[in-house]
């Protein structure tokens, strides 16, 4: 079966979109890694000064900020909040582990 010119053009466009998605995914991974490097430093500082691993006030402020940014970017704010909550849970888990290692 031979491709029509329209189908071939659609595949070329699809390949371009997929290449962009792959690049964005790589950038997201690198940004998350950098974020976790920073939060690891925060966890160590908190452990050294016997501060709690979680900061509900900061988390609330961050959720409000991310929801606002999501709205401005035409991204579902509920999705942005779920994404941030997932990251925050992981950060808190790391902070708890750092605190237990410090004791």
CORDA-V49610 format. One record per run of one state. SS is the DSSP state (H for helix, E for strand, L for the rest). FROM is the first residue (numbers start at 1). TO is the last residue. If there is no record, write none. Layout:
ss:SS from:FROM to:TO
ss:SS from:FROM to:TO
This chain:
ss:L from:1 to:4
ss:H from:5 to:48
ss:L from:49 to:55
ss:H from:56 to:72
ss:L from:73 to:76
ss:H from:77 to:102
ss:L from:103 to:103
